[in-house]
């Protein structure tokens, strides 16, 4: 199950839906697969993020697969 806290407001839930709509729209418009990524992965090795709007970003699918379950600090340290 996604780690969405029960205290999310309806507005925050709508904001999350906006990320998924944007990813789909970009995929349809550009022909390049886009994903919604959790900046801090839901099941990271060193920490786990939540399914909340401020932990989401839209990435090109290949970039998201390359990021995998890395947290931002790991990406900076590895230079990716």
N, C-alpha and C positions, 0 to 999 in steps of 0.2 A: 504494500500500500504506500501511496505517496505520503510524505511527511508534511502534510498540510495541517497547521495548527487549527484547533477549533475556534480560536479567537479572531480569525481573519474576518474582516468586514466584507459586506457585499461588494463595496467599491474595490477592495483589494482583489477579490475573486474575479471581478470584471477586468481589472488590470492584467491579471494573469492570462485570462482568455485573450486579451489583446495581443500578447506575445505569440500565442499559438496562431491567431489569425494572421499576424504579420509574417510569421515564418511560412505559412501556407501561401499567402499572397506573393511573397518574394519567390518562392519555388515556382508558382504558376507564371509569374511575370518574366522571370529570368531564365527559367528552365534549369536552374541550378538548385539542387536540393538544399534546403535550409532547415535547421533544427532549433528547438528551444533548448537551451543548455542551462543547467544549474551551475552558477559560478562556483559555489561550494557544493560539491557532489552530495547527493542524498546518502550515499554509502562510500564516503572517502576512506582512505587508509588512515589518515591522521585526524580527521574530523568529519562530521556529517552536517550538511546544510539542511535547511527546511525548504519546503515547496511554498515559497512566498514570493511576491512580485519583485522585491528588491534583491532576490537571489537568482533572477532569470535574465538571460540575454539571448538574442537570436544570433546564431552563427551559421556559416556555410557548413553543410553536413560534413565535408571532409575535414574541416578545421575542428569540428566538434569531436569527430572520431579520434583525431590526433591528440586533442586535449584529454580525452578519456576521463578518468576519475581524478585528475590532478586538481589541486586547489591553486588559487592564484599565486601563492608564495612559491609553490613548486615550479610553476611555469617560469617565474622571474628568475629563480635560481638556476634552472636548466637552460635558460636563454631561448625558450620556445615562445 
